[in-house]
Amino acid sequence: MQLKQYKLLGIVGTAWLFDAMDVAMLSFIMTFLKTEWSLTPLQLGLVSAATSVGMVFGALICGYLADRFGRKHVLIYTLILFSLGNVLLSFTPNVTWFIATRFLTGIGLGGELPVAATLIADRYKSTQQSRMLVLADSFWAIGWIIASILAFMVMPVIGWRWTVLATGITALYALMMRRHLPNDEPRQTQKVKQSSYRTLFQPQYRRQSILLSALWFIVMLTYYGMFLWLPSVLLLRGFPIVTSFSFTLLISLAQLPGYYLAAYLMGKLQRKTVLTIYLIGTILSALAFSIANTNTTILMSGAWLSFFDLGAWGTLIALTPSQFPQAIRGTGMGMAQSIGRIGATIGPYLVGLLLQFNFSVTSIWGVFIALLIVGVIVLVFGVREQALSPKEAA
């Protein structure tokens, strides 16, 4: 691979890293907010949901704008938006302003990921395209690791406001991206004159639009439902190890080999096959995690769950852009991830609701396992590996 190609991966991947840092930091900040502002569980739920709702609109709007006005400029503006959102967040006086600011930040976050994936997909073809998309998504794990270090070692010393303010430096990175990202222009083809969401439901694109949106909905709902509640659920079961830095770091580190193995398997196996393997691995790991009853089994099953679930996410990112021609690729990716973000909003609330009705942890994880099984069925029997001809996909 040429140095120029590594450079593009590094630039876009770093934007991915900043996204992960922001999402991870929120999960750590919420414990500080609960004490500082005496928040109720409902208010904490709104704090978490505000970002997800913003991301729904961000993915939907920015994917479309990337097709109309080019990937580069939209990607830069999304990065600036959520960077400035973090700066404003550090000055919020109460929970109401915090929620409003997180919604604004979520628009930038939700818009950046599908646009960044589309930009990568446009620059590479076939197996190389799939590998680069998985490797770009692997920067998410690195961002989560950095956020964990900041949360455990920096935030207790300087407070959450100064920590969040420091992350606003990502706005400067956006200016650097403006100089080093390749220029691009909206590309129209004879078959697709103008990008719009109605185009996605034309006969030739309807199948992949619906099925991929359903897959993203399932993957995001189960991921956010399991991982955002993972510490709380285990604390309820009497396992304080989940509050330790070593546990958080191990779960984050396990994501990296999951991504790298998926990238290696691209070209060796079909993308559908790789995603099926990772989804089945997620199912088995979730089952093991739901019945784990010792620190050792919790650590092992948690690490495997992290390995497979994030690897599945990266593989789905590699699969989705290839299902649409370039002229509507941003719109297709944006819609699929926007539907997925609805799942990301529902997942955490579903866990809280089931706990309120005295469902056991095993039963709740059983709901997630059932949804993942549905996802495997949709993937295997519904999604086509080659939805487009090589000429259309170029």
Protein Blocks (a to p, Z undefined) as FASTA:
>chain_A
ZZklmmmmmmmmmmmmmmmmmmmmmmmmmmmmmmmnopafklmmmmmmmmmmmmmmmmmm
mmmmmmmnojklmmmmmmmmmmmmmmmmmmpcbfklmmmmmmmmmmmmmmmmmmmmmmmm
mmpghjlmmmmmmmmmmmmmmmmmmmmmmmmmmmmmnojklmmmmmmmmmmmmmmmmmmp
ccddddddfklmbgcfklmmgmklmmmmmmmmmmmmmmmmmmmmmmmmmmmmmmmnopak
lmpmklmmmmmmmmmmmmmmmmmmgojacfklmmmmmmmmmmmmmmmmmmgcbfklmmmm
mmmmmmmmmmmmmmmmmmmmmmpcfklmmmmmmmmmmmmmmmmmmmmmmmmmmmmnopaf
klmmmmmmmmmmmmmmmmmmmmcfblbcfklmZZ
